[in-house]
Amino acid sequence: MSDQSKRKKLSRLVPTVRDVAKRAGVSPATVSRALGDKAVVSPELRQRVQDAANALGYRPNAFARGLREGRSRIVALLVGDIEQSHFSSLTKHVQKELSAVGTDLLLHDLEHREDRLMHILRQAPALQLNGIVLASSDTISSAAATEIAAARNAGIPIVAAGQDLTWAGVPSVTYNERAAARHSVGQLLALGGAPCAYVGRVQGSAVGTERHRGYCDAHEAAGAPRDAALTWDVAYRYSAGRDAVNRALREGIAFRSIQAGSDELAMGALAALTDHGLRVPRDVRLVGFGNVEMSAHLRPALTTLSSHAEEMARCIHQALDSQWQGQAPQELVMIERGLVQRQSS
């Protein structure tokens, strides 16, 4: 099923106040008064609107209801893995953005587990959340997309951070991962870095898949052969990067450069290369992803792709605020990464 088909299917699962108004034969303002306010509405009209809402499966917006009741706003931030530096930095900046407007942040570590995501989505209405920020690199299944639609149907604004979920009807703030990897790997190849290896999660990771596509694009553009043995699909962990490089060296796999899917992976790769007496960048060129603070303090300092957590947090807030105001947010915001040139490449 195409993304457009998925979007159309899921959009039908999320009725709006206009849908209720059309079915009941009243204005959207009357629907709001009948379902949410204590304004004078005749019992007959209130029942007609309620019947229309029930038939469509519509529920009033939780944020608007919270404002009327004087309740604090609460947004849940669901991160794929809090131990990853990217998510820690994003959490800090999202909290800063939301606290400035009196909104509390509820943090959930998904640990890359879909069952946790499904549980939180199902509990969202009972938790009276005013919004959900889904910041996970994991591929979203059709079952999870259905739960996302149900939460939106309950009036909870949702924003995806890090991957494009517009196919599920969710406004998304992402990085242009494919273009970033294509540029970085293209530079490695131009500097004589072929054969070039890729280390990072690919299967099951929407973000990792985009980065690996950029790696493949660069090889195609350069006319360079690409060996499947040089794609090391591992978790975003220091130890995983170290172990992947150690294994490749033991097996005699030749490579002159490495594009890592995260700075943590690149640091692990650097340790393994050093242990084997290989010099970076003279023997092997190395580039990371994310520009964590430590990357600038390594020796050699790590060339990496920039991260813009503060800008992403600001865009997330804007997408939430648009929904709180009853407006349609920008469907997709794509942030460009830049190559931070240092000593390792």
N, C-alpha and C positions, 0 to 999 in steps of 0.2 A: 504494500500500500504506500502511495506517495505521501510526502509530508503534507501536501495540499489536501489530499483525501483525509488524512488523519485529522488535520485541523478542522475540516468541515464536520467530520463525524463527532469530534469532541465538543465543538462549539454548540452542537444541538443538545448536548447534555447540560448546558449551563444557561437556563432561562434568565432573562433580565426583567427589570421592573417594567420595561416597555412591553415585553411579551405578556406580562400579567395584565397590564392596562388594556392592551388590545383584546385579550380574551374576555375581560370583564366589561369592556365597553366604557371605560372611564379614562381619565388622564393619569399620567405617571405620578403627578402630585397627589392625586386622590388615593392612589395605591399606597404611597408613602404614609399618608395620614391614616389610612384604614389599618395598615399593618404595624405601624411603629409608633404613632403618636397618640396622645390622649385627647386630641382635638375632637370636636363634636362631629361624628359621622353616624348616620342612621344605622341601626342594627342590620337592616336589610342590605344596605350598601356594603357594610363591613363584611357581612357573610358572603356576599357575591364576590368580593375581592379575595376573601380568604379561600373560597372554593376554587377560584381561578388559580391562585397561588399553589394550592394543594395539588390540583390537577397537573400543573406544570412542574411541580417539585421545587418551587422557588422559595428561598428563605431570605429575609431582610439582611442588608449589609451589617455585619457585626461591628464595624468601625463606627458607623453612624449611630447605632444603638448605644455604643459605649459612650459617645460624646453626650448623648441625651441624658444618660444616667450618671454622668460625672465620673466615670470610671477611668483609671489610668489606661493608656494604650500599651499594648504588649505585642511585640513582634518576635516570632521565633526564627532564629537563624540555624538552619540545618547544614552542618558542614560534613564533608566526606570523611575527614580524618584530622582531628584537632592537632595531632602531633606534627603535621606537615606545616612548614613555616608559612606557606601561602595562606592557609586558612587562619592561622594565628594572627597574621597581619590584617587580613580582611575583617576578622572579628573586631579587632581594635578600632578600625576606621568606621565600620558600620555602627558600632556602639557610640562612637563619638558623634556621628551624624544624627542618630536617632535621639540620643540623650539631649541634644541641643534643642529639640522640639518636644521634650517631655515624654518621650516614648522609651519604655523599658525593653531590654533585650533578653530573650530567653534562649540560651545556647543548647543545642543538641548535637552530640557527636554521633554520626551515623555509623562510623567504623566500616564504611563501604558495605553496609548490610541493608538490603532492600526491605527486609522484614521490619527494621526499625523505622525506615521511612514510611512504610505503609501504616504502621501503628500510630505514628505521630499525626499523619494526615487524617486518619479516622478519628483521632481524639481532638483534633483542632477545634471543632465547634464547641465541644464540652469545655475546652480550655479557654474559650471566649477570646481567641487570638484576633488581633486586629491586622495581622499580616504574617506571611511566611516568606522567608528568603531561602531558596533552595540552592545551596552552594556545594554542589557535588560534581565530581568529574565522571561519576559512574553513569553508564548508559541506562536510560530510563525505559523500563519495560511498558508494554501496553497496559498491564494491570496497574502499575504505578500511575500511569497517565490517567487512568479512569478514576483513581483515588484523588488525584490532583483536581480533576474536573469536579468531583463531588465536593471537595473543600471549597472550590470557587463557587460552586452552586449554593453553598451555605453562606455566601457573602464574604468570604475571606480573600483579600487580595494576595496574590502570589507573584513573586518575581524570581526568575532563575538567574543565578550568578555563576558565570564560568562556562556554561554551555548553552547552546541555542535550543530552547524548548518552545519556540513559536509554533511548531507543528502541533503542540499540545494546547495551543491557545494561551500560552504563558509569556508575558513580556520578558525579554531576556537581555542581560548585560554580559557580554562576552569579550574575550580577546580574539584577535585574528590569528589564531594559533598556526594555521596552515601557512599563511604568508610569512609569519615570523620564522618558522622552521625552514621554509623554502629559501629565505634570504640567508639565514645562518649557514645551512648546509651548502648552499651555492658558493658562499665565500670560502668555506673549508675546501671544497673541491677545486676552486680556482687557485688556492694556495698550495696545491699539490697534496691535498689530504685524502686522495683516493688510494685504497678502498676506505670508505667511511662507514663506521658502525653507528647504529642507533640503539641506545639503552633506555628503556622506559616502558611503562605499562601501555599496552595497545588493546588487547582483547578486553571487552567489558568496560572500557573507558572512552567516553565520547570525546573528551579533551585529548587523550593520548592518541586516539585514532586520527584526529585532525593534525596533530603534530607529526605523526608518522606519514601522513599523506603529503605534508610539506617536504619531508625528507625524500620521499619517492619523487615528488615533482622536481626537486633540485637535480636529482640524478638524471631524470629524463631530459631536462633542459640542457644539462651539460653533456649529454650523450655518454654518460658514465655507466658502466655495467653495475647492477645492484644484485648483491648476493643475499639470499634469505638467511644465510647463516650469520649475517652481520646485523640482524634485528634481534635484540635480546629483550624479550618481553618479560619484564620483572616489575615488582612493586616499587613505589617511590620511596626507597629507603637507602640510607648510606650503605648498609651492609649488602643490599641487593646489587648496587652498583659495583662494589668491591668484588663480590663473588662472581658477577657476570664477567668482569674483565679477567679475573684470575682463571676462570674456566676457559675462556677463549684463548688465553695465552698457553695454558696447559695443553689444549687441543691443537695448537699450532695454527690457529686462525689468524690470517694476516690482516692488519688494518693500519692506516696512517693517521686516522682522526676519529673522534667520537663526538656525536651529538647526543647529549644526555637530556632526558625529559624533565629533569629537575636539577637544581643545584646540589641537593643532597646526594643524588645519584652521581653527579659529576665529582663530588668530593670523594665518594667511595672509589670511583674509577681512578682518580688521581692517586689515592693511597696504593691501589693495586699496581699501577704503573710504576710508582716509585719503588715499591717492594721488589719489583722485577728488574730494577736498574734502568728503566726507560725514562728518558728525559722529556719533559713537557715544556715547550712545544717542539723541541728539536726532533724528537723521535715520533711523538704522537701529539697532534693538536686536539684540544679539548674545549668544548663549549657547553655551558649549563643552560638552565631555564629558570627564571624567576628573580634573579638578582637579590638573594637574601643578604643580610648584612655581612655574614662571615665570608661571602665570596670575594670581597675586595681585600680581605686580610690573609688569604691563602698565599703560599709561595710555591709556584707562581700565582699571581692574582688571577682569578677565574673570569674569562670572557663569558658573558651570559646574556640572556634576553631579558629586557626590563620588565618590571611588574609595576602596576599603577593601582595599588589597592585603594588609595585615597580617592582617586577618580572613579573607580568602580563603586565604592561606597556611596559617593555623591549621586551617581547615576541610579543606583538601587533605591536610594531615598526618593529621588524624583519620580521613579516608576511607581513606588508605593503611594506617594503623595497624590499623583494623578488619579489613582484608583480611589483614594480616600475622598477626593473631591468630586467623584462621580464622572471623571473624564477618562478618555481612552489614552493610555500611556503610549509612548513610542514603542512600536512592536519589538524592534531589535536595535540595541546600541552595541557597536563593535569598536573596541579600543585597540589601537595598534601598539604592538611592542616594538622597542628599538633594540639594536644590538649594542651592548655595552662592551666596548673593545678593551681588553686588558692583556695580560701577558701569556695566557695559556693557549692562545691560538695563533 
